[in-house]
């Protein structure tokens, strides 16, 4: 916004407790600080009325409410002033202009935009709502909730609060409410079935009077990155924008020269050379097994995706260091991650190398994050970004390396009960699968991944596209009677079983789906049938 509005028209509201050294320098012209103490303050009311846009967090919006700078309080103040003038004019027998009384009821804030609304608790969202809401006002305010209910939900650490519904955002709850205004055919805004997100999204696109908008065109990242998430989470509706419409080839980092598409693929070939490809194995039935055409493994050299199978051992941070905490590390996977990073940042025969600051490493456990950070710093690679999946929400990186960490299947129920890891956590998995811009690498134990629907489908995707290297799985991947569909909704219909889902999170399908169902998106079919790189 700073590119389009002057500092006199745009105000960044900050709480006085916020440290000034935590604010980027390019934002300070839009803030107000006390000249003596340097703490952030609200400007005088005269200046406040001159701003066209006020930006703040949901929680910092309470400063506007406490200062009386809300639509309801401002309207009441104006109406009291007008009422006083009206009585004086009436005593003199003089009428007041109609536009004076009309303007007295107009809202000061005409629009409210809440970004990442699907990741805010309902209580947090209601703070800015209280600033613009005015039950007594004659004109309504436009409120836009922007976010993705299929990605990370609000972080709630109290199990009691989570069970009571605080872990569900206001945006998500509204999308599930019955609405009469949509008219015809459904009791809800997004679809007739509250348990299947795909039906909700499909209905929202078909309804001409819908109050929601589902954006389907993706303007970042390689098209192959969208193939699996589109089918698993978005009813096979996502599309990749034409390359001519993409804003750039790489994430813009000061001082970093972006690589060309072909150079990214050449670096990927170097990563692949570190291990051996997994020889595809369709079924125990022998060479006479007949598979649907899309399931026949074919190496896709233009897909910048790499899966490295590693059978490691996950160790509790408490056992390893003695510190209390429910976190884990996996030394074998960490070693593999560091090896891959060293390969990426090394120069090839043409002198091309990936910048350290262009690489992001994700891990679902803080213990694994700390371990990899320590190892990278020891090797002079401290500028590589390492964080949890939550740290990467709403951002993207040129290269994303995801270490799944969890290797023991017996511990997965423990993770699910405590909302940890990626297995059985579809929203967190969705975020992890969609952060890469030019290269996506996953390191994990294929035997553990096979037991969980989202990551089994990822293995199948890598299997049929020749992207799987390293350790193999111990069980059959694809059976000759596999059902090939385009999304989870169709798969649930084939099984003739209702998928149980108490939220918009993708639930674990029945066991027969898990072993016989293969999801292949229409986008993947398009990419495999063309020469798109």
Secondary structure by P-SEA (a helix, b strand, c coil): cccccccccbbbbbccccccccccccccccccccccccccccccaaaaaaccbbbbccccaaaaaaacccaaaaaaaaaaaaaaaaaaaaaacccccaaaaaaaacccccbbbbccccccccccccccccccccccccbbbbbbbbccccccccccccaaaaaacccccaaaaaaaccccccccccccccccccccaaaaaaaaaacccccbbbbccccccccccaaaaaaacccccccccccccccccccccccbbbbcaaaaaaaaaaaaacccccccccccccccccccccccccccccccbbbbbbbbbbbbccccccccccccccaaaaaaaaaaaaaaaccccccbbbbcccbbbbbccaaaaaaaaaaaaaacccccccccccccccccccbbbbccccccccaaaaaaaacccccccaaaaaaaacccccbbbbbccaaaaaacaaaaaaaaaaaaaccccccccccccccccccccccaaaaaaaacbbbbbcccccccccccccccbbbbcaaaaaaaacccc
